[in-house]
Amino acid sequence: MGIELGGRPAPADGRAPHGVALAPWVRVALSPAFLLIVDLIAISAGFLVAYIVRFVLQFPVAEEVHTLRSYASLLALSVPFAWAAFGAYGLYRARQLVNAVDQAFLIGTAMLVALVAAVAIASFAIRGWPDYSRLLLGYVWVACTGLSFIGRFLWIRWRGWLASRGTGVRVTLVVGAGAAGVRVSRHFDRFPHLGYRVAGFVDSTLPLGGVPAGAAMPVIGTLDRIDHVLSTYQPQELILADPTLSNLELLELVNRCEGQPVGIRVYPDLFQTLVNDASLVNLQGLPLVSLRASELEGWQRTVKRAFDIAFSATILTLTAPLMLVLAAIVRLESPGPVFFAQERLGQDGKRFHAIKFRSMVHDAERQTGQFWTVPNDSRRTRVGAWMRRHSIDEWPQFINVLVGDMSVVGPRPERPMFVAQFSESVPDYLRRLRERAGLTGWAQVNGLRGDVPIEERTKYDLYYVDNWSLWLDIKIILRTALLLLRDSSAY
């Protein structure tokens, strides 16, 4: 969600914290350019694996067995085309090397483009062009995509392991010690493998040395002394997370950083998020900036609904035996019903009852009153705590999806009392009700679960509402599946 300003991201300086120089081989291996070698090995191995499966193991039986040498020229063409395609899809840029789901999609697409281009050139350039096995080409695509992804995954994990131990990190300063700045700082503390180390805050409202509530680092300087702060701490990144900065103050800050080896990024507020995806429409000489479409078109709703029905029916069918076992365990552990139905607000403010496995003692809210679940909530049962940790208690909500109350992906539904409260304090909050509520959403896969400001969650919900696509839904579902086993914010 960050926005880059200044057009000059700081180059990695190859240094660990406190100015300790890295070994040359480590500095080279940590750079995205090292992935050229990783891809060369992965693509070569992919060709070999595909050849073995097709012509050695003969899956299926081959009418004619080709020699491995006959594919050497195709491999020689495929590697540079793959490098070019990977580069065109941004797979050698650091910002594209974080999300596994996005990478898998981009690698698969780029590899397909490279193979098509290589085969096309080979058919014209090579005399006596061999009749390549079409099935083998399919195996090559699958194997090269998979091995390239595995190679990058291992490289990223190694780079993250080094970063979590302080090697090759980027010293970062956060401008703004308010809620947004603290969220940025806490995010980097929570995910040290990203390689950012927040040295402190630059803020003019808190005293020097003061530590903002919820943060671990103090205020180390003020905006009017930003030159001194930059020369003292020599950061590689400056993240602007103060929504109260005026346009004039923002431009002045960027100008004062001119010539400094520091990258500038903005943690956006709602308006900046919208503008980041704005498009210019020219209506017969009348220029208009389009921030968002009013709502999904009819065909888009049809596609989304068809996907919801197919996906929820499949999941309910596959998990039915396990849900029967869970229902029996819930009933045996504590008295009360198996399911817990709670009133929520869905699309256009329609009320419905979201179905969940009961994870708390019976009539918990009647005994304690209504409030959001907190960590180590004493009202949870033992099996309920486990189910909530892995979001298994929400599986019955696929029934809500099947009958049309919810969607697989969308803004999470809230209770009417909270909607009334948030709509008065959060600008544009009700716009998230334009679409069906979802089992999971863009906010949830970006770590905004549990005790996070509703303003932050709303930003992500509105981004989803304004930028829906079927691929975005699929990406969110895949990222949700990856989070189920390691999401510490679920309770």
Secondary structure as UniProt FT lines:
FT   STRAND          3..5
FT   TURN            6..7
FT   HELIX           17..19
FT   HELIX           24..30
FT   HELIX           32..34
FT   HELIX           35..51
FT   HELIX           52..56
FT   HELIX           68..71
FT   HELIX           72..88
FT   TURN            89..92
FT   HELIX           94..96
FT   HELIX           100..125
FT   TURN            127..128
FT   HELIX           134..164
FT   TURN            165..166
FT   STRAND          170..175
FT   HELIX           179..190
FT   HELIX           192..194
FT   STRAND          196..202
FT   TURN            208..209
FT   TURN            213..214
FT   STRAND          219..221
FT   HELIX           223..225
FT   HELIX           226..233
FT   STRAND          237..240
FT   TURN            243..244
FT   HELIX           247..256
FT   TURN            257..259
FT   STRAND          263..266
FT   HELIX           270..276
FT   STRAND          279..283
FT   TURN            284..285
FT   STRAND          286..290
FT   HELIX           298..333
FT   STRAND          339..345
FT   HELIX           347..349
FT   STRAND          351..357
FT   TURN            362..363
FT   HELIX           364..368
FT   TURN            375..376
FT   TURN            378..379
FT   HELIX           382..389
FT   TURN            390..391
FT   HELIX           392..394
FT   TURN            395..396
FT   HELIX           397..403
FT   STRAND          406..409
FT   HELIX           416..425
FT   TURN            427..428
FT   HELIX           429..434
FT   STRAND          437..440
FT   HELIX           442..445
FT   TURN            446..447
FT   HELIX           454..466
FT   HELIX           470..483
FT   TURN            484..486
FT   TURN            488..489
//
